[in-house]
Amino acid sequence: MIQTDILIIGAGPTGLFTVFEAGLLKLRCHLIDALPQPGGQCSEIYPKKPIYDIPAYPEILAGDLTKNLMEQIKQFEPGFTLGERADTIEKQDDGTFIVTTNKGTKHQAPVVAIAGGLGSFEPRKPIIPNIIDFEDKGVEYMIKEPELYRDKDVVIAGGGDSALDWSIFLTDIAKSVTLIHRRNEFRGALDSVEKVQELKNLGKINLITPAEVKAVLGKEHVTGVVVEETGKEPFIIDTDHFIPLFGLAPKLGPIANWGLEIEKNAIKVNNALDYQTNVEGIYAIGDVNTYPGKLKLILCGFHEATLMCQSAYKRIHPDKKYVMKYTTVGGVDGFDGTRKEAPKAVVKAIQ
Ligand SMILES: Cc1cc2nc3c(=O)[nH]c(=O)nc-3n(C[C@H](O)[C@H](O)[C@H](O)COP(=O)(O)OP(=O)(O)OC[C@H]3O[C@@H](n4cnc5c(N)ncnc54)[C@H](O)[C@@H]3O)c2cc1C
């Protein structure tokens, strides 16, 4: 059982910044995310797009914002359960919550902060009747650990950036890489398309278009796929892995059944106070919540996370009084023993 002070569901910008604000209050955090990497929409949907409305950054790439947030919270040593979806929540007699993921990982905390954004990103699955029988037995819808494919035969399907980029990346790791797409044209970045063509010419990628995988073969594990290429008889490709990368769609998912008040697919919170839901101890911050005047913006998520942590502190330490200090005055004590001192001149000026 993973135990922490604040269990954060969602490692998007809001969830990540919560770790910093909680860290200032000496509260430890653990994050769960259905995606294999942190950053939420910023890393999954638009990592290369510039954002212009993050205060004090005239322009920052969404991917760099995630990188900076990870750097900023490193000192507070957050735990991560990535690639797993938070499925159920149970309140215990001592007031804590146990959250269990779809992979059975259990987490316990006195405070749960739902920072689930638009919901957990679920893979779009191809319509292949028996594919479900091979999930985690050679069929994967996202790549979490590239080493899994070392010296293996791999078939990837899809026409976007993920399919192209992973096909390129895996040529250095896998025994063979086959990329199958139902059209001749790809949707991904032009330089990735050109790189795939180049690797095809070098015999490092087996590119089959226009074609579709129609069946998965195997008993305990995938051993092959049946491919239909336009104008040809169906044929079999022997493979250890079949990875359809058809994109991810967000869904509020299981959180919708946690007994929380929901309005228009978002969780209602008390915005006059602390972003708590109708269940004491469960907060909702960032894109996932709703209240009068709500704006789904990153800076609003940061603000909500800050206020929420103050309330969480009072719940966790009802007998302690917390006096807010500017970081310029109090500095920052990381859990890893690091200390960022407040500059003496600033301290003096404020005193
Ligand atoms: C193309 C685009 C451009 C944008 N441009 C801007 C901009 O310029 N400025 C701006 O301020 N905002 C912008 N936004 C909006 C901004 O990205 C969001 O406001 C922000 O990402 C919200 O952060 P969040 O952490 O609340 O949620 P998200 O970023 O959505 O992260 C939520 C995370 O929670 C996870 N999750 C959800 N449910 C579960 C579960 N049950 N179990 C495990 N994990 C779960 C998801 O997998 C996800 O990773 C843009 C959005 C898009 C799509």
Ligand as a Chemical Component Dictionary entry (heavy atoms), coordinates in Angstrom:
data_LIG
# 
_chem_comp.id                   LIG 
_chem_comp.type                 NON-POLYMER 
_chem_comp.pdbx_formal_charge   0 
_chem_comp.three_letter_code    LIG 
# 
loop_
_chem_comp_atom.comp_id 
_chem_comp_atom.atom_id 
_chem_comp_atom.alt_atom_id 
_chem_comp_atom.type_symbol 
_chem_comp_atom.charge 
_chem_comp_atom.model_Cartn_x 
_chem_comp_atom.model_Cartn_y 
_chem_comp_atom.model_Cartn_z 
_chem_comp_atom.pdbx_ordinal 
LIG C1  C1  C 0 -4.427 22.410 -27.935 1  
LIG C2  C2  C 0 -4.590 23.042 -26.581 2  
LIG C3  C3  C 0 -4.033 24.288 -26.344 3  
LIG C4  C4  C 0 -4.159 24.872 -25.071 4  
LIG N1  N1  N 0 -3.606 26.102 -24.851 5  
LIG C5  C5  C 0 -3.668 26.657 -23.610 6  
LIG C6  C6  C 0 -3.084 27.936 -23.340 7  
LIG O1  O1  O 0 -2.526 28.572 -24.231 8  
LIG N2  N2  N 0 -3.168 28.419 -22.065 9  
LIG C7  C7  C 0 -3.803 27.752 -21.054 10 
LIG O2  O2  O 0 -3.818 28.230 -19.912 11 
LIG N3  N3  N 0 -4.405 26.552 -21.299 12 
LIG C8  C8  C 0 -4.350 25.994 -22.539 13 
LIG N4  N4  N 0 -4.971 24.797 -22.784 14 
LIG C9  C9  C 0 -5.725 24.157 -21.675 15 
LIG C10 C10 C 0 -4.765 23.520 -20.682 16 
LIG O3  O3  O 0 -3.967 22.555 -21.333 17 
LIG C11 C11 C 0 -5.561 22.897 -19.552 18 
LIG O4  O4  O 0 -6.245 23.926 -18.886 19 
LIG C12 C12 C 0 -4.634 22.180 -18.574 20 
LIG O5  O5  O 0 -3.960 21.115 -19.195 21 
LIG C13 C13 C 0 -5.434 21.643 -17.407 22 
LIG O6  O6  O 0 -4.536 21.022 -16.546 23 
LIG P1  P1  P 0 -5.016 19.892 -15.536 24 
LIG O7  O7  O 0 -3.783 19.458 -14.823 25 
LIG O8  O8  O 0 -6.165 20.403 -14.757 26 
LIG O9  O9  O 0 -5.588 18.715 -16.463 27 
LIG P2  P2  P 0 -4.924 17.869 -17.637 28 
LIG O10 O10 O 0 -3.814 18.572 -18.274 29 
LIG O11 O11 O 0 -6.078 17.441 -18.494 30 
LIG O12 O12 O 0 -4.338 16.590 -16.887 31 
LIG C14 C14 C 0 -5.207 15.691 -16.262 32 
LIG C15 C15 C 0 -4.521 14.346 -16.118 33 
LIG O13 O13 O 0 -5.345 13.523 -15.298 34 
LIG C16 C16 C 0 -5.263 12.199 -15.766 35 
LIG N5  N5  N 0 -6.433 11.472 -15.270 36 
LIG C17 C17 C 0 -7.748 11.816 -15.374 37 
LIG N6  N6  N 0 -8.525 10.913 -14.779 38 
LIG C18 C18 C 0 -7.682 9.962  -14.280 39 
LIG C19 C19 C 0 -7.893 8.747  -13.560 40 
LIG N7  N7  N 0 -9.122 8.311  -13.214 41 
LIG N8  N8  N 0 -6.788 8.020  -13.236 42 
LIG C20 C20 C 0 -5.542 8.430  -13.579 43 
LIG N9  N9  N 0 -5.316 9.563  -14.277 44 
LIG C21 C21 C 0 -6.367 10.313 -14.599 45 
LIG C22 C22 C 0 -5.214 12.344 -17.288 46 
LIG O14 O14 O 0 -4.612 11.195 -17.877 47 
LIG C23 C23 C 0 -4.359 13.601 -17.429 48 
LIG O15 O15 O 0 -2.994 13.301 -17.637 49 
LIG C24 C24 C 0 -4.873 24.193 -24.036 50 
LIG C25 C25 C 0 -5.427 22.948 -24.292 51 
LIG C26 C26 C 0 -5.289 22.366 -25.549 52 
LIG C27 C27 C 0 -5.904 21.015 -25.797 53 
# 
loop_
_chem_comp_bond.comp_id 
_chem_comp_bond.atom_id_1 
_chem_comp_bond.atom_id_2 
_chem_comp_bond.value_order 
_chem_comp_bond.pdbx_ordinal 
LIG C1  C2  SING 1  
LIG C2  C3  SING 2  
LIG C2  C26 DOUB 3  
LIG C3  C4  DOUB 4  
LIG C4  N1  SING 5  
LIG C4  C24 SING 6  
LIG N1  C5  DOUB 7  
LIG C5  C6  SING 8  
LIG C5  C8  SING 9  
LIG C6  O1  DOUB 10 
LIG C6  N2  SING 11 
LIG N2  C7  SING 12 
LIG C7  O2  DOUB 13 
LIG C7  N3  SING 14 
LIG N3  C8  DOUB 15 
LIG C8  N4  SING 16 
LIG N4  C9  SING 17 
LIG N4  C24 SING 18 
LIG C9  C10 SING 19 
LIG C10 O3  SING 20 
LIG C10 C11 SING 21 
LIG C11 O4  SING 22 
LIG C11 C12 SING 23 
LIG C12 O5  SING 24 
LIG C12 C13 SING 25 
LIG C13 O6  SING 26 
LIG O6  P1  SING 27 
LIG P1  O7  DOUB 28 
LIG P1  O8  SING 29 
LIG P1  O9  SING 30 
LIG O9  P2  SING 31 
LIG P2  O10 DOUB 32 
LIG P2  O11 SING 33 
LIG P2  O12 SING 34 
LIG O12 C14 SING 35 
LIG C14 C15 SING 36 
LIG C15 O13 SING 37 
LIG C15 C23 SING 38 
LIG O13 C16 SING 39 
LIG C16 N5  SING 40 
LIG C16 C22 SING 41 
LIG N5  C17 SING 42 
LIG N5  C21 SING 43 
LIG C17 N6  DOUB 44 
LIG N6  C18 SING 45 
LIG C18 C19 SING 46 
LIG C18 C21 DOUB 47 
LIG C19 N7  SING 48 
LIG C19 N8  DOUB 49 
LIG N8  C20 SING 50 
LIG C20 N9  DOUB 51 
LIG N9  C21 SING 52 
LIG C22 O14 SING 53 
LIG C22 C23 SING 54 
LIG C23 O15 SING 55 
LIG C24 C25 DOUB 56 
LIG C25 C26 SING 57 
LIG C26 C27 SING 58 
# 
